[in-house]
Amino acid sequence: MSDVALFNMIINPNIIEMEYAVRGPIPQRAAELKKHGRNIIFCNIGNPQALGQRPITYYRQVLSLLEDPDSIGRERNLRSLLNKAGLASKALLSDELLNTAEDILKKMETGMGAYTESRGPAFIRQAIARFIDRRDNIDEEGIPSDPDKIFLTNGASEAVKFILEMMIASPKDGIMIPTPQYPLYSATIKKNGGAQVNYYPDEDSDWNLKKSMLEESIKDAKKQGITVKAIVVINPANPTGAILSEKSMREIIEFAKEHEMAIIADEVYQENVYDGKFISFAKIIGKEAVPLFSLHSISKGFYGECGQRGGYLELRNPPGIKDHACKFLDVLVKQASVSLCSNTAGQLLTYLMVTPPLPGSESYPLFFKEKTQILDDLYEKAEIIRAAFKQMDGMKCFGRIGALYLFPRLEKLPAGTDDFDYCMALLEETGLCTVNGSGFGQKKGTNHLRIAFLPPKEMLKEVLPQWIAFHNKYVNRK
Ligand SMILES: Cc1ncc(COP(=O)(O)O)c(C=O)c1O
C-alpha cells in the first residue's frame, strides 16, 4: 500500500494549529525511546494507574458485578455451599457488596449495555446532588444542587468541550484562562475558533490571584474587541498545584458578576488538597446569580480511574440566550444528546465516587485504608521531589502542594536554551518524561517544567539523584 495521497483535502486549520503538550513532542520521543527498550518514567500526565497506583478494591468489585450480573448469583451459591460445608471464606464478596450491586442494577433498569438518558441516569444525578450538598455542608440558607442541572460526562474533558462549543460563537468570543493552564482549555478554545484571554496568577506570592490581575487581562481583551464569555478557574490547579484562597474565590465571583461572564470551575483535583480542606465555588457563590459550571472527574483524587472516562458537570444559574427564546439548559441537553450518553462504566464509577462506603459497613475499613494510603503516599512523594529541587541549582518551586503536580521554575539555563531543550535532555539522559512549562503557557522570559508526583517511591529514590546530577551539569555548562 502506498502512502501517497490520491487527493488533498482541506481540513479545519484550527485542528492543525491546536497544541497539546502533555502528549506533545517530549512524550512522543519518550514513547519512541521505550519502543527501543529504554526504561522511561512517564511523569508527563496525571495518569496514576499507569505508574502503578492500584485501583480502589471496592470500586472494581462493584463494577465487575455490574458488568457480569450473573456473578452475583454465583457468589451467593458459592457462599451457601461453602457455609454448608463449614468452609466460610473471607475471600468471598460480602453480602453487603452483592446487595449494593443488585440495588444499583435495579436502579439502572436497562443494565450496563444500553444507552442511558443523555444527561445520565436520574438516580446517579440525584446521588451527585446529595454529594455536593454534603460536601459543601449546606445549611437551610444554602442553595441545594439540582439533579436536573447535572450531566454525566466521559471525563471532565467532555464537559469542557460541551461548554466551550456552546459559548464560542465567533472569533471575537473570548475565554479567560489561567496562565499557566491545563492545555485542554487552550486546545478547545483553538479548536472552536475562539479567543484565548490569559490571566496570570502571581508565582512569587505562591500563585496568589487578585481581582486587579483579572481586570488587567480583560482590559487588554476589550481593546482588541473581544467579548469574554467565561473565566476558567482550575482549583487545585494543574500544572502549578496552587490552591485558591477563599478571598481570591470571592474576588473571582465579583469580577465575573461585574463583567457578566460565567465561571467554569474545574475542580477535578478536589480530593488532592493534602494539608487543608477543599472549598468549592458552588459553596462560595451561594445566592450570587453568576452562571457556574463545576466539573469533577473519576480520573484524579485517590480514585485515579482515568481510563474509565467518568465525571460530571453541574450547572448553577444558567444564563439566558440572547435573541432566542430557548433555555440554556435545554440547549445543553441537546448538546449532550448528540453523543447519546456517556459510557456506563464511567457513570457507575462516578456514582460510587459520590456514594462511598460508610463507616460501620463491611467495605469501609479496606476502602478507608486504601484511600488514606494513596493520598498520604502522594503527599510524601511530592515532598521527596520538592526536597530534591533544593539540591538543583536555580530550581524554585512556589505554592502549597496540591493536585498531582509540581511546577518548578528553572531560573538558570545555559544561554540559547529553554525549558523544552531542558526537558528533552532530561528525558534522553535519565528516562524521566516531564513537560516543558511553555506547553502550559507561562510569563514571558520564564522557564518551568511540570512533573506529576506519581512514580513509586523506590523509583523516585533511584531517579532523583540522577536528575540532580544531570541538572547541575546541564545548567552550569559553558
Ligand atoms: C485540570 C484538569 N481538568 C480536566 C482534566 C481532564 O480529566 P478527565 O480525565 O476527567 O477528562 C484534567 C486531566 O488531567 C485536568 O488536569
The ligand as an SDF file (V2000), in Angstrom:
LIG
                    3D

 16 16  0  0  0  0  0  0  0  0999 V2000
   -7.4090   20.4130   35.2830 C   0  0  0  0  0  0  0  0  0  0  0  0
   -7.8880   19.2360   34.5190 C   0  0  0  0  0  0  0  0  0  0  0  0
   -9.1240   19.2470   34.0260 N   0  0  0  0  0  0  0  0  0  0  0  0
   -9.6020   18.2090   33.3300 C   0  0  0  0  0  0  0  0  0  0  0  0
   -8.8330   17.1100   33.0800 C   0  0  0  0  0  0  0  0  0  0  0  0
   -9.3960   16.0050   32.2750 C   0  0  0  0  0  0  0  0  0  0  0  0
   -9.7500   14.9540   33.0660 O   0  0  0  0  0  0  0  0  0  0  0  0
  -10.7030   13.7690   32.6090 P   0  0  0  0  0  0  0  0  0  0  0  0
   -9.8750   12.5500   32.6400 O   0  0  0  0  0  0  0  0  0  0  0  0
  -11.7790   13.7670   33.6270 O   0  0  0  0  0  0  0  0  0  0  0  0
  -11.2080   14.0960   31.2560 O   0  0  0  0  0  0  0  0  0  0  0  0
   -7.5180   17.0510   33.5630 C   0  0  0  0  0  0  0  0  0  0  0  0
   -6.6660   15.8970   33.2790 C   0  0  0  0  0  0  0  0  0  0  0  0
   -5.5120   15.8310   33.6080 O   0  0  0  0  0  0  0  0  0  0  0  0
   -7.0430   18.1460   34.3110 C   0  0  0  0  0  0  0  0  0  0  0  0
   -5.8070   18.1600   34.7980 O   0  0  0  0  0  0  0  0  0  0  0  0
  1  2  1  0
  2  3  1  0
  2 15  2  0
  3  4  2  0
  4  5  1  0
  5  6  1  0
  5 12  2  0
  6  7  1  0
  7  8  1  0
  8  9  2  0
  8 10  1  0
  8 11  1  0
 12 13  1  0
 12 15  1  0
 13 14  2  0
 15 16  1  0
M  END
$$$$
